Each structure stands twice: as structure tokens, then as C-alpha cells.
Amino acid sequence: MKKKGPVGWIAFILLLIGGLNWGLVGFFKFDLVAAIFGDMTTLSRIVYDLVGLAALYMIVKKAMVMGEEKTE
């Protein structure tokens, strides 16, 4: 198993932030990102965009790893 590089760690941290935020929204109707940066401000949208891009990155990386495992 390969170690995560800097981009992998950043993506992992962003996914944790996104997951915790969605947990707060689901359980308590509290959006922490909006509370910190404002409701749909440019900065909060950037955070949401980065979380989404991190999820896409992790999906692609996982698919690549699974593809490599099948060829071995």
C-alpha cells in the first residue's frame, strides 16, 4: 500500500471537514462552514468546491488502485 502524498492528505482532511459538516447539518441542522464563512459567500463556496474536488480526487485514486490490484 502506497503512502499518501501531500495532495492525498489535503484531500483526506477536506473529506473529514465535509463529512463532519454534513453530520452537523443532518443531526443538528447546523452548517459549520456557513457559520464560519457566511451563508453561500464566496469563501464558503470555495470550501464546498474544495471538498467536492477532494471527493472526486479520492474516487479517481481509489479506482486507479483497484485497477492496479486487478492487474497484479
MDAnalysis code that builds the backbone (N, CA, C; Angstrom):
import MDAnalysis as mda
import numpy as np

u = mda.Universe.empty(216, n_residues=72, atom_resindex=np.repeat(np.arange(72), 3), trajectory=True)
u.add_TopologyAttr("name", ["N", "CA", "C"] * 72)
u.add_TopologyAttr("resid", np.arange(1, 73))
u.add_TopologyAttr("resname", ["MET", "LYS", "LYS", "LYS", "GLY", "PRO", "VAL", "GLY", "TRP", "ILE", "ALA", "PHE", "ILE", "LEU", "LEU", "LEU", "ILE", "GLY", "GLY", "LEU", "ASN", "TRP", "GLY", "LEU", "VAL", "GLY", "PHE", "PHE", "LYS", "PHE", "ASP", "LEU", "VAL", "ALA", "ALA", "ILE", "PHE", "GLY", "ASP", "MET", "THR", "THR", "LEU", "SER", "ARG", "ILE", "VAL", "TYR", "ASP", "LEU", "VAL", "GLY", "LEU", "ALA", "ALA", "LEU", "TYR", "MET", "ILE", "VAL", "LYS", "LYS", "ALA", "MET", "VAL", "MET", "GLY", "GLU", "GLU", "LYS", "THR", "GLU"])
u.atoms.positions = np.array([
    [0.847, -1.183, 0.000],
    [0.000, 0.000, 0.000],
    [0.887, 1.239, 0.000],
    [0.556, 2.165, -0.895],
    [1.345, 3.386, -1.011],
    [0.982, 4.376, 0.089],
    [1.975, 5.193, 0.461],
    [1.704, 6.264, 1.414],
    [1.043, 7.420, 0.688],
    [0.267, 8.195, 1.431],
    [-0.374, 9.370, 0.854],
    [0.658, 10.478, 0.688],
    [0.611, 11.142, -0.448],
    [1.432, 12.323, -0.663],
    [0.701, 13.540, -0.094],
    [1.259, 14.739, -0.268],
    [0.624, 15.947, 0.262],
    [-0.790, 16.182, -0.275],
    [-0.987, 15.934, -1.572],
    [-2.323, 16.135, -2.154],
    [-3.313, 15.139, -1.555],
    [-2.869, 13.906, -1.359],
    [-3.731, 12.896, -0.747],
    [-4.140, 13.267, 0.666],
    [-3.189, 13.790, 1.439],
    [-3.505, 14.211, 2.808],
    [-4.459, 15.398, 2.819],
    [-4.243, 16.353, 1.923],
    [-5.145, 17.516, 1.853],
    [-6.548, 17.051, 1.486],
    [-6.643, 16.149, 0.507],
    [-7.952, 15.621, 0.113],
    [-8.611, 14.887, 1.277],
    [-7.844, 14.106, 2.005],
    [-8.375, 13.367, 3.159],
    [-8.907, 14.326, 4.228],
    [-8.155, 15.371, 4.529],
    [-8.579, 16.356, 5.533],
    [-9.834, 17.085, 5.071],
    [-9.883, 17.450, 3.788],
    [-11.078, 18.115, 3.266],
    [-12.298, 17.207, 3.342],
    [-12.096, 15.915, 3.085],
    [-13.218, 14.981, 3.203],
    [-13.683, 14.839, 4.648],
    [-12.751, 14.877, 5.593],
    [-13.153, 14.862, 7.006],
    [-13.969, 16.100, 7.351],
    [-13.513, 17.250, 6.901],
    [-14.247, 18.500, 7.150],
    [-15.645, 18.412, 6.547],
    [-15.718, 17.949, 5.301],
    [-17.013, 17.823, 4.643],
    [-17.928, 16.833, 5.336],
    [-17.362, 15.699, 5.741],
    [-18.178, 14.691, 6.426],
    [-18.698, 15.174, 7.763],
    [-17.832, 15.831, 8.519],
    [-18.272, 16.378, 9.807],
    [-19.322, 17.463, 9.617],
    [-19.124, 18.305, 8.606],
    [-20.104, 19.361, 8.351],
    [-21.462, 18.771, 7.980],
    [-21.456, 17.747, 7.097],
    [-22.726, 17.122, 6.738],
    [-23.371, 16.408, 7.918],
    [-22.553, 15.841, 8.795],
    [-23.103, 15.239, 10.016],
    [-23.794, 16.275, 10.884],
    [-23.163, 17.435, 11.023],
    [-23.785, 18.518, 11.794],
    [-25.074, 18.997, 11.141],
    [-25.067, 19.090, 9.812],
    [-26.281, 19.506, 9.106],
    [-27.387, 18.478, 9.311],
    [-27.049, 17.206, 9.167],
    [-28.050, 16.147, 9.287],
    [-28.622, 15.992, 10.678],
    [-27.754, 16.042, 11.693],
    [-28.214, 15.808, 13.058],
    [-28.754, 17.062, 13.745],
    [-28.144, 18.202, 13.459],
    [-28.480, 19.409, 14.228],
    [-28.932, 20.595, 13.376],
    [-29.033, 20.397, 12.041],
    [-29.386, 21.497, 11.131],
    [-28.456, 22.687, 11.331],
    [-27.168, 22.401, 11.525],
    [-26.161, 23.434, 11.748],
    [-25.049, 23.279, 10.724],
    [-24.885, 24.280, 9.870],
    [-23.848, 24.274, 8.842],
    [-22.650, 25.059, 9.371],
    [-21.618, 24.341, 9.797],
    [-20.447, 24.968, 10.395],
    [-19.704, 25.850, 9.400],
    [-19.584, 25.405, 8.159],
    [-18.903, 26.211, 7.145],
    [-19.630, 27.536, 6.955],
    [-20.946, 27.495, 6.868],
    [-21.725, 28.729, 6.722],
    [-21.616, 29.592, 7.969],
    [-21.553, 28.976, 9.140],
    [-21.433, 29.746, 10.377],
    [-20.089, 30.467, 10.445],
    [-19.041, 29.840, 9.918],
    [-17.706, 30.456, 9.969],
    [-17.527, 31.485, 8.859],
    [-17.908, 31.114, 7.626],
    [-17.597, 31.953, 6.468],
    [-18.787, 32.725, 5.908],
    [-19.977, 32.477, 6.411],
    [-21.180, 33.140, 5.904],
    [-21.945, 32.209, 4.975],
    [-23.248, 32.452, 4.881],
    [-24.123, 31.592, 4.089],
    [-23.921, 31.873, 2.604],
    [-23.301, 30.924, 1.920],
    [-23.035, 30.966, 0.482],
    [-22.236, 32.196, 0.039],
    [-21.307, 32.604, 0.871],
    [-20.371, 33.642, 0.468],
    [-19.344, 33.009, -0.471],
    [-18.538, 33.837, -1.079],
    [-17.505, 33.318, -1.972],
    [-16.585, 32.354, -1.235],
    [-16.203, 32.700, -0.014],
    [-15.294, 31.846, 0.751],
    [-15.937, 30.506, 1.115],
    [-17.196, 30.525, 1.519],
    [-17.854, 29.257, 1.861],
    [-18.035, 28.404, 0.614],
    [-18.325, 29.022, -0.523],
    [-18.455, 28.258, -1.772],
    [-17.127, 27.627, -2.169],
    [-16.030, 28.341, -1.923],
    [-14.705, 27.782, -2.207],
    [-14.465, 26.540, -1.346],
    [-14.847, 26.615, -0.066],
    [-14.687, 25.452, 0.816],
    [-15.512, 24.285, 0.290],
    [-16.768, 24.535, -0.079],
    [-17.617, 23.465, -0.609],
    [-17.026, 22.904, -1.903],
    [-16.514, 23.776, -2.774],
    [-15.894, 23.329, -4.026],
    [-14.687, 22.447, -3.759],
    [-13.836, 22.851, -2.814],
    [-12.646, 22.072, -2.493],
    [-13.001, 20.708, -1.924],
    [-14.037, 20.656, -1.104],
    [-14.485, 19.372, -0.549],
    [-14.976, 18.462, -1.683],
    [-15.724, 19.023, -2.614],
    [-16.194, 18.246, -3.763],
    [-15.058, 17.749, -4.632],
    [-14.083, 18.614, -4.902],
    [-12.923, 18.211, -5.693],
    [-12.106, 17.140, -4.972],
    [-12.007, 17.255, -3.649],
    [-11.299, 16.249, -2.868],
    [-11.984, 14.892, -2.996],
    [-13.310, 14.888, -2.976],
    [-14.050, 13.634, -3.124],
    [-13.790, 13.026, -4.503],
    [-13.818, 13.842, -5.554],
    [-13.536, 13.342, -6.893],
    [-12.115, 12.793, -6.991],
    [-11.173, 13.494, -6.397],
    [-9.779, 13.051, -6.395],
    [-9.656, 11.681, -5.734],
    [-10.286, 11.527, -4.579],
    [-10.191, 10.262, -3.853],
    [-10.880, 9.126, -4.621],
    [-11.974, 9.415, -5.303],
    [-12.655, 8.399, -6.109],
    [-11.739, 7.927, -7.234],
    [-11.115, 8.882, -7.928],
    [-10.219, 8.530, -9.030],
    [-9.020, 7.737, -8.515],
    [-8.419, 8.191, -7.412],
    [-7.269, 7.478, -6.850],
    [-7.647, 6.058, -6.458],
    [-8.799, 5.884, -5.830],
    [-9.246, 4.550, -5.418],
    [-9.481, 3.665, -6.631],
    [-10.089, 4.218, -7.676],
    [-10.327, 3.446, -8.902],
    [-9.013, 3.024, -9.527],
    [-8.015, 3.903, -9.498],
    [-6.707, 3.570, -10.057],
    [-6.038, 2.449, -9.251],
    [-6.143, 2.520, -7.936],
    [-5.549, 1.495, -7.071],
    [-6.251, 0.155, -7.308],
    [-7.566, 0.199, -7.418],
    [-8.306, -1.044, -7.657],
    [-7.949, -1.631, -9.014],
    [-7.720, -0.791, -10.001],
    [-7.313, -1.263, -11.319],
    [-5.938, -1.894, -11.291],
    [-5.021, -1.309, -10.507],
    [-3.672, -1.875, -10.381],
    [-3.708, -3.217, -9.668],
    [-4.580, -3.354, -8.671],
    [-4.666, -4.614, -7.930],
    [-5.192, -5.745, -8.810],
    [-6.081, -5.422, -9.759],
    [-6.623, -6.453, -10.641],
    [-5.596, -6.953, -11.642],
    [-4.645, -6.091, -12.013],
    [-3.645, -6.486, -12.997],
    [-2.493, -7.258, -12.385],
    [-2.369, -7.245, -11.083],
    [-1.254, -7.947, -10.423],
    [-1.532, -9.405, -10.229],
])
